[in-house]
Every structure is written in C-alpha cells, then in structure tokens.
Amino acid sequence: MRIAFFIGQLGQGGAENVVATLTSQLAQRGHNITLVSHLKTQFYDIANEVNLIDVRSWQYDTYVGSTPVKLYKKAANRFKDFINIRRIIKQEKPEVVISFLCGWIHPLVLLCKGRIPLICAERNAMVYPHGRQDFFNKQIMYRLAYGVQVMSRHDKAWLRNRYKRVYPMPNPLRFEPLSKKEYDDLFQNRKNILACGRVHSQKGFEKLIEAFSLIASDFPEWSVDICGNIGDDNYYQSLLNRINYYGLKDRVVFLGVRKDVNSLMQTHSIFCLSSQHEGFPNVLSEAMANGMACVSFDIVTGPSEIIVDGIDGLVVEDQNVEELARGLSMLMGNEDLRYTMGACAIGNITRYSKDKIVTKWENMFKNIIKDYYGKNKNNMVNP
C-alpha cells in the first residue's frame, strides 16, 4: 500500500504519538509510507523506512519581520502549501491520504476529491467543537472527504447518518505491557499519584488538586506528580496559587516535559485522569499497560471504553471532585486493591497492543483501497 499522512506538527501530543507509531509500524511492514509535517518540533522517533517530508523546505518563517511581512508570508505559505502538496501527491502517488490535526484539509479536499480517498482523522470527541474552524471542518470539510476516522464507539454511534463513512479505530500502545514478573518486581517500590498532559484547562488539573486536598491529611506519605508542558501560563499560575492555598506545596509537583513517561509510570502507583473531555486518552491506556491503578472521570468518550470499572480501574462521576477524592482514597488506602487492579489492567489492555491495533489500521486501509478503486476502476492518482 502507498499511504500519505499529513499532520501539521510532530510535537508531543496524542495525535503525534499515534502518527509516529502508525507510520513507523506500517513502513516496517513493507508499505510505502510518506509523512508530511513540520519537523522542527518532532518529539517522537520515526522509523527510517518512513519517507519524511519537512514543510519547512518550502514555507516562509512567519515569526520574523514586520506585521505586513508576516501577513504576506502567511498568505504566501498557503499558496506554496497547495503547490507542494499537489507535487507530493503527484510524485508519491498514494492510494490513500489521511489527515491528522491538519491545517491543510482545504487543499487536500480540493486535490483528492474524485481522485484519491481522503480520510480525516478526528482526534477529539466529535461532540465537542473546539472553535469556529473546528466546527466548520466537522460540518463542511469532513463531509467532502471520503471518510472520517474516529476513536470511540460512542462517536461512531453519534455520527450515524451524519457522514457516509465513519471508521472507529482506537490508538495503539507505544510500548508493550509489563510482564507479571516485571510488575511484581516493580510494585513494592511504587508510590504516589501521577497525571500527564499539557497544562491546560481541558486537563482539569485543578480538580485533581482539589480532590487531593480533601484526603491529603489522611495520607501524609503520598504526593501528586504532574507531567507535561505548560500550555497556558495563566492556568499554570492559577494551579500554583491553588496548591499554596491548600497547603500542598512540595506535595503537588510539576515535572515538565518528559520523554521517559514509560519509565516514570513504572515508579508511580496510581494514575489519575481529571480531564473535561478527551478523544482516546493514550496516557490512560499507557498507564494501565504499566500496571498503574487508574481513576478517571466518566467523560463522554474514552475512559469508559478503556477501563472496566471496578475490575482494572475506577471510573467516577464526571467532574465530581468528591467522587474523584473517594476513588483515589480507596486505592491509596488499599495496597491489595492497587495490586489487583494494576495486574488486571496489564492483562486487559493488551487488546490495544501495537501489533493488534496497527493490523486493524492496516486492514482499514486495505478495505478503503478495495472499495474505492473497485468502484473507480478508471481512477488515476494524478491531481
């Protein structure tokens, strides 16, 4: 198969994680994979077999110059994007084009319509429009694409009769779940609560801090570590103020960006997801793969499809701080429960293993190619 992936930037988010894993695995399976992105911010490793195309090779730097110059460069970049994306598609001749969090959806729709199946990969819950552009894409541009890939069964059901083709596809784990021996060896050395994600209001870290404040005096040896880049300075400062207000200084610590999240999870006992909304929270499945006992709000999509409540983790009422505190307290005060849930999590989360999920994506692409070109026998990849 020949597949072209387009993603705006390769930073440290969940979408970038998925793209890095998918492109690397598919290329290593012998498929012709092209990845077009702004590689300055590349965070995850990409296999050498992937054909990487850095958009900086044609784009102007819009961060330098006067305001009129910057505006000119932005407009010129849009024109250059169209020309170069057209050249890439003509040169690489992909059988499928897939767009992740991509500002190029407009030229991709124009260039692919009637020629190549374009799949728009939505990385958030479909019920949440996150601004005018996001709303426009979901209401207009996605309908012009061949199909839309979503991450949950909820979104698949919610989109029924809205789009012609919807492909529910979960995200793959980046690494293999722990073995039982590894889990047993690590368990006794674990302590503390971990949360991961960009420090932004969407992640709801203020609710985690408030929940911890309700039980901190009962568990003086426990603390909370938060891993992720500072996405909103004002929100970060408000969290620091809240920490000081509750007297939790030195017990709630921001670790910043970490590339060793896998190892970091193996030194913590409980994982907490306090987000307002997610699409498919990779960090939750990764925490379970590392044998962490997890507590999560029951947000619209994600946790309830990943966690089996009461078996391999706890799912509590959405945005209910008291329930979150109760769930954390239950795990903090019961070592046997933490061990059992962590062990069950490792066993159950194997359904999202890299090999299994990449195979599902591979089959999805094969079916798209078969359906599209079977009905368009005279179709040529020549936009």
FITORNU-738196 format. One record per residue: z, x, y of N, C-alpha, C, O, CB in turn. Coordinates in steps of 0.2 Angstrom, whole numbers, plus 5000, padded with zeros to 4 digits. Atoms other than C-alpha are relative to their C-alpha. Last residue first. Glycine has a CB too. Layout:
% residues N
ZXYZXYZXYZXYZXY...
This chain:
% residues 383
499950044994495349785078499650035006499750005011500850005002500449974995494549855062500149965007499649935009499350014998499549984995495549815047499750045005499650105004500550054996500049934999494149715039500650025005500649995010499350035002499649974995494349535032500050085000500150114995500749985000500449974996492949475021500350045006500050075010499549965003500349955004494149425007499550055004499450105003499549974995500449974995495249335019499650064997499750114999500450025006500350064996496149215007499550025005499249985008500649965003500350055005496449344994499749955003499249925001500549984995500749985002496749465008499749964995499049974995500050084998500450004994498249365015499350024998498849995000500350055005500150064997499049314999499550005005499049965006500649965002500450045005498849474989499849945003499349915003500449994994500649975001499449585004499549954996499049944997500050074998500350024993500949465008499250035000498849995001500350045006500250075000501349474989499749985007499249945007500749955000500550015005501349664989499849925000499249915000500250024993500649974997502349675005499449994995498949974997500150075002500250054994503649554998499450035003498949985004500650005005500350065002503749654982499749955005499249925004500449974995500649985003504049814991499649944997499049944998500150064995500449994994505449735001499350024998498849995000500250055005500150074997506249674985499550005006499049965006500649965002500550035005506049844977499849935003499249915002500350004993500749984998506849914993499549984995498949964997500050084999500250044994508349794990499350035002498949995004500550015006500150075001508649844972499649975006499249935005500649974998500550015005508450034974499849934999499249915000500150034993500649984996509550044990499449984995498949954997500050075001500149935001510949944982499350015003498849975003500050024993500349974994511249774989499850075000499750105005500449985006500650055000511649684972499650025007499150005007500249935001500649975003512849834970499449965001498849995000500250024993500549984995514049754982499450034998498950055001500350045006500450064998514949654968499450035005498949995006500449955004500450035005515549804959499649955003499049955000500549974995500549955003516149904974499649974995499049984995500450064997500549994995516949754982499550044998498950034998500350025007500550055001517849714966499550005005498949995003500449935001500349995006518749884967499449944998498949964996500550004994500549944999519149864985499650014994499050034994500450065002500650034996519849684982499550065001498950055001500249985007500450055004520949744968499449985003498849985001500449944998500449965005521549904977499649954996499049974995500650034995500549964997521949804993499650044994499050044995500450055005500650054998522849664983499550055003498950035002500349955005500350035006523949794974499449965002498849974999500449974995500549945003524349884990499649984994499050004993500550064999500150015007525049714998499550064997498950054997499749934998499450015004525749725015500050004993500549994989500449945003499649954998524249785024500650004996500950064995500150005008500249945003523149665015500450065001500550104997499350025002500050015007524049515019499850064997500150084992499649944998499349995002524449575037500049994992500450034989500449955003499849935000522549595040500750014997500850064993499950035007500349975005522249415034500150085000500250114995499249995001499750025006523649345045499650044994499950064989500049934999499449965001523049445060500349984993500650034990500549985006500349935001521249375058500750044999500750084994499650025006500250005007522049195056499850084998499950104993499449964998499450015004523049215072499850014992500150044989500349945001499749945000521449285081500650004995500850054992500250025007499350025000520349135076500450065000500550094994500249954995499749994993518649185082500749985000501049975006499649975005500449964995517849115066500450005006500649955009499349965001500450054995519049055053499850045006500150085009500649955002499550044997519449195040499649965006499149975007500650045004500450024995518349285027500549945003500749895000499349964998499850064997519349395016499649985005499450025010500850015002499850004993518749525004500249935002500349894998499450025004500249934998518149554986500150015007499950065010499350024998500149965006518949404977499850075002500250125000499449974997499550005004519749294991499950044993500450064990500249934998499350014997518149254999500650004995500549964990500049945005499750065004516649324990500749995002501150035000499950014992499350005003516049435004500049944996499949884998500550005006499849935003514149465008500750004996500750034991500050055006500549995005513449285011500150074996499850094991499350005003499950045006515049235020499550004995499649984989499949935003499449985005514949395030500149954995500249974989500649995005499849945002513149375037500650004995500550014989500250045006500449975005512649225047500450074998500650105003499350015002500650055003513649095057499650044994499550004989499649985006500650014995515249205059499449964997499449964991499850065004500650045003516649175047499549995005499449935006500349944996500150074997517749315055499449974996499050004994499950005007500550024996517949465043500149935003500349884999499350014997499950064997519249555033499549995006499450035010500850005003500350024994518749695021500349935002500449884998499249995000499850074999519649795008499849975006500050005012500849984998499550024995518749955008500149934999499649894997499750025007499450035003517950014991500549985006501149985004500350054996499549955000516650124999500749984998501250014999500050035007500249955005515250004994500550065000500550094995499350025003499850025007516349875003499750054995500050064990499649934999499349995001516249975019500249974993500650014990500449955005499949935001514349995018500850014998501050054994499850045006500249985007514149805015500250074999500350094993499349994999499650035004515149775031499950014993500350034988500049925001499449965001514349915041500549964995500949994992500450005007500149955005512649835037500750034999500950054994499550055003499649944998513149675046500050054995500350054990500749985002499849985007511649555042500450075002500150125003499450024995500550025004511249455058500250024993500349974989499350045002500349955003512849465068499449974996499349914996500450044995500650025004513849355079499750064998499750125001499549965004500150074998515549355089499449974996499349914994499849995007500650014995516049515080500049925001500249884998499450024996499750054995517849545073499449975004499549955010500550035004500650024996517349635057500249955004500349895002499449984995500050064996518849735050499449985004499150035008500649995005500550014995518849865037500049935003500149884999499350014996500250074999520449905027499550015006499550055010500649965003499850055005520950065018499749935001499549904997500750004999499750064997520250215028500149944995499749944990499649975006499349984998519850385022500449945003500949955005500050065005499749985006518250335012500850035002501150044997499750064996499750065004517650245027500450024994500849984992499449964998499550034996517550405037500349944997500949934996499749985007499449965002516550495023500649975004501149965001499950075002499950015007515150355025500750044998501150014995499550034995499650065001515350355044500149994992500749964991499549945002499649995007514950545044500349934999500949934996500450065000500550005005513650525059500350004993499949994988499650065001499949965005515050475071499450004995499249944993500649984996500650005005514850405088500250054995500350114996499350025004500649984998516550385097499450004995499649974989500050075003500349945003518150385088499450035003499250085002500050004993500850015000519050255099499850074998499950125001499849985007500349944998520950255094499249995000499049964995500250064996500750025000522150105093499650055003499650075009499949935004500150045006523850165088499349974999499249944994500649954999499949965005523950305101500049974993499950004988500650055000500349944998524250175115500150054994500750054991500250035006500349975006524750015107499650075001499250094997499549954997499649945002525949955120499750034994500150064990500749984999499650015006525149785121500450054997500750054992499549984995499650064999524649805139500449984994501049964995499549945002499449984996524049985136500549945001501149955000499850035007499649965005522849925122500750025004501250025001499650064998499750045004522249785134500450044995501050024993499549964996499550044996521849905148500449964995501049954995499749965005499449954998520950015136500649975003501149985002499750065004499649995006519949865130500650055001501150044998499550034994499650065001519549815148500450014993500949994993499649945000499449994995518949995151500449944999501149954999499850015007499649945003517749985136500650015004501250015001499650065000499750035006517049815142500550054997501150044995499549984995499550044998516749895159500449974994501049964995499649945004499549964997515850045151500649955003501249965002499850045006499850044994514749935140500650045003501250025000500149934999500650044998513850015125500149975007499649955010499849954995499850044994515150155122499449965003499050005006500450045006500249984993514550225105500349955005500349895004499350025001500650024997515450185089499950025007500450045010500049925000500549955000516950205078499449975003499249915001499950024993500650044998518550105081499550055001499550105005500149965006500549964998520150165072499449965002499249924997499950064996500750025000521650055070499550055003499750085009499949935004500350004993523450105066499349984999499049964993500050085003500750015000524750085052499750005007500050005012499849934997500449945002526350175050499349985000498950034999500250014993500049954995527350045061499650064998499450105002500750025001500349955004526849895050499950065005499450085007499349984997499950015008527849745055499850064996500050074991499849944998499349985001527849805074500249994992500750034990500449955004499949935000525949805073500750024999500850074996499850035007499649985006525849625067500150075000500450104996499549994994499650055003525349525083500450024994500950004992499649944998499450004996524649675092500549954997501149964998499849985007499549955002523449695078500650005003501150025001499650075001499850025007522649525081500550054998501050044995499549994995499550054999522549565100500349984993500949974992499749945003499449974997521649725096500649955001501149975000499850035007499749965004520449645084500750035003501250034999499550064997499650055005520149505096500350044995500950024992499549954997499450024996519749635110500449954995501049954996499849965006499449965001518549715098500649985003501250005001499850075002499350035000517449565098500650044999501050024996499949954995499649985006515849655093500749975000501049984995500050085000500250035006514749555105500450024994500549984989499350024998499750075001515749615119499849974994500249934991499949965006500350054996515149795117500349934999500649924993499249994999499550034996515749955110499749955005499649975011500550065004500149984993514349985098500649965004500749905003499349975003500550044996514949955080500050025008500550065010500149935000500649964997516250005068499649965004499549905002499750034993500550054997518049945064499450055002499650105005500349955005500649974997519350045053499549945002499449894999499650044995500650055000521049995048499550045004499650085009500349945004500350024994522350125042499449955000499149954995499850065004499650044996522750215026499649985006499150005007500750045002500250054994521950295012500549975003501149955001499549954997500049964993522550445002499849965006499749985011499650064999499349984998523150344987500050035007500550035010500350044995499650064998521350264985500750025003500949995008500149954994500050004993520250424985500649955002500849955008499449985003499849934997520450474967500249995007500650035010499550054998499349995002520450294961500250065003500850075005500050004992499650054997518850254970500750024999501150025003499849934999500049984993517950414964500549965004500949985009499350005004499649944999518450374947500150025007500650045009499750054995499350025000517850194949500450065000500950065003500149964993499850025007516150254955500749985000501150005005499850074996499649965003515850234974500049984992500049934991500750005003499350025000514350134980500450054996500150084991500149934996499850035006512750224983500749985000501150025003499850044994499749955005512150265000500249964994500349904995500550045003500349934999511050185014500250054994499950094993500350035006499549954999511350005007499750075001499250094998500550014995499849965005509849895009500650055002500650065008499450054997500149934999509649755021500350044994500850024991500450025007499449974998509449575015499850085002499350105000500549994995499949935003507749495015500650035002500650055008499350045001499349975000507349315019500050064996499850064990500549944997499849965005505449295022500750025000500850075004499550064999499449964998504849155033500250034993500350014988500649945002499849955005503049095033500750035002500750075007499550054998500350015007502448945042500250044995500350014989499250015001500549955000503748935056499749994993499949964988500350085000500149974993504848795062499450055000499050055004500650035002500550044996504748685046499950035007499550005011500249935000500550055004506248765038499649965005499949925009500449964996500749994997506948895051499549954996498949954998499850074999500050024993508748845048499350005003499149965007500550045005500050075000508548865029500049975007499649925008500749974997500550035004507949035030500049935000499549895002500050034993500650004995509149075044499449984996499049945000499950085002499950054995510549025032499550005005499249945007500750025004500250065002509849125018500149945005499749895005500449984993499550045003510049275028499749944997499249925000500649995005499549975005509149425034500549964996500849994992500450055005499350014998507549365042500550034995500250054990500149925001499549985005505749415041500749995003500850015008499950074998499449984997504449315051500550024994500649984989500349955005499450025003502649285046500650035003500550085007500050014993500150035006500849295051500649984997500649924993499750064995500049955005501249315069499849974993499949914993500650045000500749975000500749185082499950064995499450084993499850035007500450055002502349085079499350024999498950004995500049935004499950005008503349235081499649954997499449964991500849994999500349945003502649255099500050004992499650024989500250075003500749994999503049085105499750054996499350044991499850015007500450064999504749015102499350005000498949964998500349975006499850055005505649165095499649945000499449914995500749994999500349985006504749285107500149964994499749944990500450074998500750014999505149175122499650034993499250004990499750045006500250075001506949165117499249995000499049954996500349955006499850025007507149345115499849934999499549924993500750024999500549975004506249375132500149994992499649974989500050085001500650044999507349245141499550034995499150004992499850015007500449994993508949315134499449975000499149944995500050075001499649954997509949335117499750025007499750075010500150074997500449964996509349185108500450045005500950025008499649955004499849974993510649155095499450035004499250095002500550054998499850054995510149035081500350025006500549985011500649964996500550044997509049155073500249955005499949935009499549974995500050075002510449275069499549965004499549965010500749975000499450044998509949445074500049934997499449914994500050005008499449975002508749575067500649975002501250005001500050075002499550024995507149475067500750034997500950024992500049935000499349995003505749575058500549985005500750025010500150074997499549994995504049505064500750004997500949954994500049955006499350035001502749525051500550025005500650085007500250024993499449974996500949555056500649964998500749904999499849995008499350045000499649515043500550045004500750095002500249984993499549965004498049615048500649955000500749925006500150075002500349945003496349545055500550034995500350054990499950055006500650015004496549365061499750064997499250064994499549985005500250075001497849415074499349994997498850015000500149965006500050025007498249595072499849934999499649924993500750014998500449955004497749675089500049984993499549994989500350075001500750004998498349525100499550044995499050024994499950035007500350065002499949505090499350005002498949974998500449945004500150015007500249685091499849944998499349934993500750024996500649975003499949695109499950004993499349994991500050075003500650034997501249565113499350034998498950004995500150005007500250065004502549625100499449975003498949944999500549955000500750005001502549795108499849944996499249944994499850064996500350024994504349785114499249995000498949975005500250045006500549964997504949805096499749965007499549905007499450004995499749994993506549755089499550035004499750085008500750044999499350014999505649785072500350015007500150065010500450064995499749984994503849755070500749985000501049934998499749955006499350035000502949755053500350035007500350095008500450014994499749974994501049785051500749965001500749905000499650005006499550054997500249755034500350045006500450105005500649984995500250075003498649825026500649955002500449895002500150014992499550035004498749975037499849934998499449905001500649995005500350065004497050055043500649974995500549964989499550024995499650005006497850225049499849944995500049944989500849995002500049935004496450265061500449994994500250024989500450055005500749995002496050085068500050064995499650074990499650015006500250055005497950035068499350024997499250014991500049935003499649985006498350205077499849954995499749974989500849995002500349945003496950185090500450014993500050034988500050065004500650015003497450005094499750064996499450054991499549975005499850045006499250055096499349984997499349984990500449945002499849955006498550195107500249964994500149994989500650045003500649955002497550085119500250044994499850044989499850045006500550045003498949945120499450044997499250044991499749955005499750035006500350065123499449974996499349984990500649965001500149955005499250155136500349984993500050004988500450065003500749995001499149995146499950054995499550044990499650015006500250065004500949955144499350014999499149994993500249945004499850005007501350135149499849944996499649954990500850015000500449965004500350115165500150014993499750024988499950075003500650045001501349975171499550044996499250014991499749985006499950055004502950075168499449954998499349944992500649955002500049975007502250225176500149954995499949954989500550055000500749985002501750125192500050024992499650014988499750055004500450075001503450045193499350014997499149984993500149965006499750025007504250225191499749934998499549924992500849995001500249965005503150285205500249984993499849984988500150085001500750025002503550145216499750044995499350014991499650015007500050075003505450175213499249985000499149954994500349955005499850054995505250365217499949934996499649924991499650005006500550024994505050485203500449955004500949925002499449984997500049964994505950515186499549985005499049945003499850074997499349994997506650395173499950055006500450065009500450034995499850054995504950315168500750025004500949985008499949934998499350015000504350465158500249965006500049985012500350075001499649974994502550425155500750005000501049954997499749975007499750044994501950375138500350055005500450105004500649964997500450044995500650455127500349975006500049965011499549954997500649964999501450585116499549975005499050005007499750014993499949954994503150505120499350045001499250075006500650044999500350034994502650365108500050055006499650035011500249935001499650004995503050485093499749975006499250005008500450075002500449994994502050455077500549985006500849935007499449955000499750024994502950485061499550015006499250065007500650055001500449984994501950485045500349985006500249925008499349984999500150054995503350465032499650035005499750095008500649975003500650035002503250595017499849945005499249925005500249974994500649964998504550705026499349964999498849985002500050074997500349965005505850575024499450035002499050005007499949964993500650045003506750505039499750054996499650114997499549985006500549965003508550555044499449964997499549914994500350054995500050005007509450435055499550054998498950055001500049934997499349995002509850465074500050014992500450054989500549945002500050015007508150475082500750024998500950084999499550044997499350025002508450455101500150004992500649964990500149935003499549964996506950555107500749994997501150034997499949995007499549965004505950485093500550045003500850085000499550044996499849954996505150335102500550054997501150024996500349975007499450014996504350245088500150055005499750105006500650004995500149994993502850225077500649985004500949935003499449965002499550024996503150245058499950025007499950085009500750024998500049984993501750255046500549975004500649915004499349995003499650034995501950235027499950035007500050105007500750004998500249974994500650265014500449975006500249915008499250005001500450044995501550214998499850045006500250095008500449945002500749995000502050344985499549965004498949965004499749994993500350035006503750294980499350005000498949974996500249925000499849965006504450424992499749974994499750004988500750015000500449945000503550335006500150044994499650074991500150045006500750025001504350175002499550064999499150064995499849945005500150025007506050255001499349984998499150004993500549944999499949945004505850345018499949984992499650024989500750035001500649964999505150195027500050064995499550084992499950025007500650035003506450075020499450055001499150064995499849945004499950015007507950185024499449984996499150004992500649964998500049935003507450245041500049994993499750034989500650035003500749974999506950065046500050074997499550084993499850005007500550035005508549995039499350035000499150044995500049925002499849985007509650115049499549974995499350014990500749984999500249935001508650085065500150034993499850064990500250055005500750015001508949895063499750074999499350084994499649975006500250035007510749925061499350004998499150024993500349944999499950075001510950035077499849984992499550024989499749955004499550005006511050225078500249934998500749924995500650045003499349984998509450255089500449994994500250004988500249965005499649995007507650255082500750035002500950085000499650064996499649945000506850175097500350014994500549964991500450015006500049974993505550035100500350075000500050125002500449965004499350014997505150005082500150045006499850095007500550024995499949994993503449985074500749985002500949935001499449965004499450024997503150005055500050025008499950075009500650034996499849974994501450025048500649975003500649915004499450005005499550044995501149995030500150035006500350095006500649974996500049974993499750055018500449955005500149905006499350025002500050044994500050005000500050045006500350105006500649955000
